[in-house]
Amino acid sequence: MKWSVYGLIASILGVMLVGCAHHSLVQVTPLPSSLPERAPFSEPIPPLMPHSYTLMQQTLTLSTAQTVALRGDSKIELVSIADDGTTKIRIVETGKELSAHLGDFFDSAEFGSQGLQLISASKKIGAVSMISRYCISK
């Protein structure tokens, strides 16, 4: 019984090794048994500095009576309100005009894709409200 098991294993290995006729030499380089205390190419790691992020959120209201509001370092001016609530604003410092529908964001390099959202607008009343979100890094 022993010989038949060994014979089976030998015949399987023989079938598996038939396709391995190509031989190649591999040079093996031994590694040192211990690593040096400090690799010569490594740089010292600077100490970690404390860092914090603060998410800021504020509600801005613009109206025909109060057409300019401050958002961070930028002044925002109300340009127009359409019948459907679509609102157009201007960034005072750059003169760039942006528009958004109710619930959408004013997408720009200054505010990002979700930094300034139009949450209400009424042409009849002449007022809009926006939520401004931004991060302060210290």
HELIX and SHEET records of a PDB file:
HELIX    1   1 LYS A    2  LEU A   17  1                                  16    
SHEET    1   A 3 TYR A  53  SER A  63  0                                        
SHEET    2   A 3 ALA A 127  SER A 137 -1                                        
SHEET    3   A 3 LEU A 116  SER A 122 -1                                        
SHEET    1   B 4 VAL A  68  ARG A  71  0                                        
SHEET    2   B 4 SER A  74  ILE A  81 -1                                        
SHEET    3   B 4 THR A  87  ILE A  91 -1                                        
SHEET    4   B 4 GLU A  97  ALA A 100 -1                                        
END                                                                             
